Amino acid sequence: MPVRQLGESERRAVERLLDHDPFAGAQVAERIAARGLSWWRAEGRILGYGARRNLESLCWLGGNLTPVLASDAAVAAFADLLAGEERLCSSIVGRADAVLGLWDRLSDAWGPARDVRPNQPLLAADALPSVPADPEVRQVRPGEVDRLFPAAVAMYTEEVGVSPLAEDGGRSYRRRVNDLVRSGRAYARFVDGTVVFKAELAVVTKRTAQVQGVWVAPEWRGRGIATAAMAAVVRDALLRVAPTVSLYVNDFNLPARRVYERCGFQPIGTLATVLF
């Protein structure tokens, strides 16, 4: 079956499909809820696979490439189309089988990748943590963006491997940090005005709040602050934002995985990321 670009008239079918994978497809669901399927508003395209009355799989193509519920046949069809286009996305991220299948087919046309992370456990929690929450962790206030921004840059550089300041001096990244603070989705613990822990609800849908950007200042690592700090984030997100909290983590990051386990997160799948 051919791949086709989906429009606003098929929004209901897209939303129904996204409801079948509310965690791995959360970023796509948030964007569609906010901006719909018109490409000039959404800053990306939604590709569909399946008969017009039986949509089977999706693929978001914007700053990231994200397959959703993509079968082997859908992966092959998406790759056939995308291989003929210039790569504009900065990463491929989603369920591991679909991402790695896409990369197998696109690597000759789009490679090389800067990094491939094939095993990123996807975790979710729907109950308040049993461990105590750090009372010093709170939402960042708009007037504190200047204090938060250096920590956000340090986290991004450490996690992604490149600085967010490189492309445009950090203007777009600062706008993103500002947006998260303004919407009440950025958390931090401050000590003497300096951020020692931070995290954000980077994606929020009706089904889940997805935590990203978790970071502890290097000089505070090993002191045991992360579990209570994450418990505070999870507690607030469950009480105030969404019925579940989710995240994904690199398989080799054992300290972080132990923290998330203590906070009640359970594995629900595996993601993969290809970084360019």
C-alpha positions as CSV (number, residue, x, y, z in Angstrom):
1,M,0.0,0.0,0.0
2,P,1.3,3.5,-0.8
3,V,2.3,6.0,1.9
4,R,0.4,9.2,1.8
5,Q,0.6,12.5,3.6
6,L,-2.3,12.9,6.0
7,G,-4.4,16.1,6.4
8,E,-6.8,17.6,8.9
9,S,-9.7,15.6,7.5
10,E,-8.0,12.4,8.9
11,R,-7.3,13.9,12.3
12,R,-9.8,11.7,14.1
13,A,-8.3,8.5,12.6
14,V,-4.8,9.7,13.6
15,E,-5.8,10.4,17.2
16,R,-7.4,7.0,17.5
17,L,-4.2,5.4,16.3
18,L,-2.1,7.4,18.7
19,D,-4.3,6.3,21.6
20,H,-3.1,2.8,20.9
21,D,0.5,3.8,21.7
22,P,0.2,6.7,24.2
23,F,3.7,6.6,25.5
24,A,6.0,6.0,22.5
25,G,3.8,8.3,20.4
26,A,3.4,11.0,23.0
27,Q,5.5,13.6,21.3
28,V,3.4,13.2,18.1
29,A,0.2,13.3,20.0
30,E,1.1,16.5,21.8
31,R,2.0,18.3,18.6
32,I,-1.2,17.2,16.8
33,A,-3.3,18.2,19.8
34,A,-1.7,21.7,19.7
35,R,-1.4,22.3,15.9
36,G,-3.4,19.8,14.0
37,L,-2.3,18.1,10.8
38,S,-1.9,21.0,8.5
39,W,1.8,21.0,7.7
40,W,2.2,24.8,7.6
41,R,0.9,25.0,11.2
42,A,2.5,21.8,12.6
43,E,6.0,22.4,11.3
44,G,6.1,18.9,10.0
45,R,4.3,16.2,8.1
46,I,2.3,13.2,9.1
47,L,2.7,10.2,6.8
48,G,0.2,7.4,6.9
49,Y,0.3,3.8,5.9
50,G,-2.8,1.7,5.3
51,A,-6.1,1.9,3.5
52,R,-7.9,5.2,3.7
53,R,-10.5,3.7,6.0
54,N,-8.1,1.5,7.9
55,L,-5.0,3.6,8.9
56,E,-2.4,1.2,10.3
57,S,0.8,3.2,11.0
58,L,2.1,6.8,11.2
59,C,5.4,8.5,10.7
60,W,6.0,12.1,11.9
61,L,8.6,13.9,9.9
62,G,9.8,17.2,11.3
63,G,12.7,18.1,13.5
64,N,12.6,14.4,14.5
65,L,11.5,11.4,12.5
66,T,9.1,9.3,14.7
67,P,7.4,6.1,13.5
68,V,4.2,5.1,15.5
69,L,2.8,1.6,15.4
70,A,4.9,0.9,12.3
71,S,4.7,-2.7,11.1
72,D,7.6,-4.2,9.0
73,A,5.6,-3.4,5.9
74,A,5.0,0.2,7.0
75,V,8.7,0.7,7.9
76,A,9.7,-0.5,4.4
77,A,7.1,1.8,2.7
78,F,8.1,4.8,4.8
79,A,11.8,4.1,4.1
80,D,11.2,3.8,0.3
81,L,9.6,7.2,0.3
82,L,12.1,8.9,2.6
83,A,15.3,7.6,1.0
84,G,14.6,9.8,-2.0
85,E,14.4,13.0,0.2
86,E,17.1,15.0,1.8
87,R,17.5,14.4,5.5
88,L,16.3,17.4,7.5
89,C,15.6,15.8,10.8
90,S,18.1,15.8,13.6
91,S,17.1,12.3,14.9
92,I,15.0,9.2,14.4
93,V,13.3,8.2,17.7
94,G,10.5,5.8,18.6
95,R,9.9,2.1,19.2
96,A,13.2,0.3,18.7
97,D,12.1,-2.2,16.1
98,A,10.7,0.5,13.8
99,V,13.6,2.9,14.3
100,L,16.3,0.4,13.7
101,G,14.3,-1.0,10.8
102,L,14.1,2.5,9.3
103,W,17.8,3.1,9.9
104,D,18.8,-0.2,8.2
105,R,17.0,1.0,5.1
106,L,18.0,4.7,5.3
107,S,21.6,4.6,6.4
108,D,23.0,4.5,2.9
109,A,21.1,7.6,1.9
110,W,21.1,9.5,5.2
111,G,24.3,8.3,7.0
112,P,26.5,8.4,8.7
113,A,24.8,8.8,12.1
114,R,26.6,10.6,14.9
115,D,25.3,8.0,17.4
116,V,22.9,5.1,17.5
117,R,21.3,4.1,20.8
118,P,19.5,0.9,20.1
119,N,18.2,0.0,23.6
120,Q,16.4,2.7,25.6
121,P,14.0,1.3,28.2
122,L,10.6,3.1,28.1
123,L,9.2,3.4,31.6
124,A,5.9,4.7,33.1
125,A,4.4,5.2,36.6
126,D,0.8,5.8,37.5
127,A,1.0,5.8,41.3
128,L,2.5,8.3,43.7
129,P,6.1,7.3,44.7
130,S,6.5,5.5,47.9
131,V,9.8,7.2,48.6
132,P,9.8,10.7,50.2
133,A,9.8,13.7,47.9
134,D,12.4,16.5,48.2
135,P,10.5,19.6,49.4
136,E,13.2,21.8,47.9
137,V,12.3,20.7,44.3
138,R,9.7,23.1,42.8
139,Q,8.6,24.7,39.6
140,V,11.0,27.2,38.1
141,R,9.7,30.7,38.1
142,P,9.9,33.0,35.0
143,G,12.4,35.2,36.6
144,E,14.8,32.3,37.2
145,V,15.4,31.3,33.6
146,D,18.8,32.8,33.6
147,R,19.8,30.6,36.5
148,L,18.2,27.5,34.9
149,F,19.6,28.0,31.4
150,P,23.3,27.1,32.1
151,A,22.1,23.8,33.7
152,A,19.9,23.1,30.7
153,V,22.8,23.6,28.4
154,A,25.1,21.4,30.4
155,M,22.4,18.6,30.5
156,Y,21.8,18.8,26.7
157,T,25.5,18.8,25.9
158,E,26.1,15.8,28.2
159,E,23.2,13.8,26.9
160,V,23.2,14.6,23.2
161,G,26.9,15.1,22.7
162,V,26.7,18.6,21.1
163,S,26.0,22.0,22.5
164,P,22.6,23.6,21.9
165,L,24.5,26.9,21.5
166,A,26.2,25.7,18.4
167,E,23.6,26.3,15.7
168,D,22.1,29.7,16.4
169,G,23.9,30.8,19.6
170,G,21.3,29.0,21.6
171,R,18.4,31.3,20.8
172,S,16.0,28.5,19.8
173,Y,17.0,26.4,22.8
174,R,16.5,29.3,25.1
175,R,13.0,29.9,23.7
176,R,12.3,26.2,24.5
177,V,13.5,26.6,28.1
178,N,11.4,29.8,28.4
179,D,8.3,28.0,27.1
180,L,8.7,25.1,29.6
181,V,9.2,27.5,32.5
182,R,6.2,29.7,31.5
183,S,3.9,26.6,31.2
184,G,4.9,25.3,34.6
185,R,6.7,22.3,33.3
186,A,10.3,23.0,34.5
187,Y,11.5,21.8,37.9
188,A,14.6,22.5,39.8
189,R,16.3,22.5,43.2
190,F,18.3,25.6,43.9
191,V,21.2,25.8,46.4
192,D,22.5,29.3,47.0
193,G,20.9,30.4,43.7
194,T,22.5,27.6,41.7
195,V,20.7,24.6,40.1
196,V,21.7,21.3,41.5
197,F,18.9,19.3,40.0
198,K,16.6,19.9,37.1
199,A,13.9,18.1,35.1
200,E,11.1,19.0,32.7
201,L,7.8,17.7,31.5
202,A,8.9,18.0,27.9
203,V,5.8,16.3,26.5
204,V,2.3,16.5,28.0
205,T,-0.8,14.8,26.5
206,K,-4.1,13.7,28.0
207,R,-2.6,10.3,28.7
208,T,0.9,11.1,30.0
209,A,3.5,13.6,31.1
210,Q,6.9,12.6,29.7
211,V,9.9,13.6,31.7
212,Q,13.1,14.6,30.0
213,G,16.2,16.7,30.8
214,V,16.9,15.0,34.2
215,W,20.2,16.3,35.4
216,V,22.2,16.5,38.7
217,A,25.1,18.9,38.9
218,P,28.4,17.0,38.8
219,E,29.5,18.1,42.2
220,W,26.2,16.8,43.7
221,R,26.3,13.4,42.2
222,G,26.7,10.5,44.5
223,R,25.0,12.3,47.4
224,G,21.7,10.6,47.0
225,I,19.6,13.6,46.0
226,A,18.2,12.3,42.7
227,T,15.6,9.8,44.1
228,A,13.8,12.3,46.3
229,A,14.1,15.0,43.6
230,M,12.5,12.8,41.0
231,A,9.9,11.7,43.5
232,A,8.9,15.4,43.8
233,V,8.6,15.7,40.0
234,V,6.5,12.5,39.6
235,R,4.3,13.5,42.5
236,D,3.5,16.9,41.2
237,A,3.0,15.7,37.6
238,L,0.5,13.0,38.7
239,L,-1.4,15.3,41.0
240,R,-1.5,18.3,38.7
241,V,-0.8,17.3,35.0
242,A,-1.6,13.8,33.7
243,P,-2.7,10.3,34.9
244,T,0.7,8.8,34.2
245,V,4.3,9.9,34.0
246,S,6.7,8.4,31.5
247,L,10.3,8.6,30.3
248,Y,13.0,6.8,28.5
249,V,16.5,6.2,29.5
250,N,19.7,4.9,28.0
251,D,20.2,1.2,29.0
252,F,23.8,1.9,30.1
253,N,22.7,4.6,32.6
254,L,22.4,2.3,35.6
255,P,22.3,5.0,38.3
256,A,19.4,6.7,36.6
257,R,17.5,3.4,36.1
258,R,17.9,2.7,39.8
259,V,16.5,6.1,40.7
260,Y,13.5,5.6,38.4
261,E,12.8,2.1,39.8
262,R,12.7,3.5,43.3
263,C,10.2,6.2,42.2
264,G,7.8,3.5,40.9
265,F,8.5,3.4,37.2
266,Q,7.9,0.1,35.4
267,P,9.2,-1.0,31.9
268,I,6.6,-0.8,29.2
269,G,8.8,-1.2,26.1
270,T,12.0,-0.2,24.4
271,L,12.8,2.8,22.3
272,A,15.8,3.6,20.1
273,T,17.4,6.8,18.9
274,V,19.5,7.6,15.9
275,L,21.3,11.0,16.3
276,F,22.7,13.1,13.4
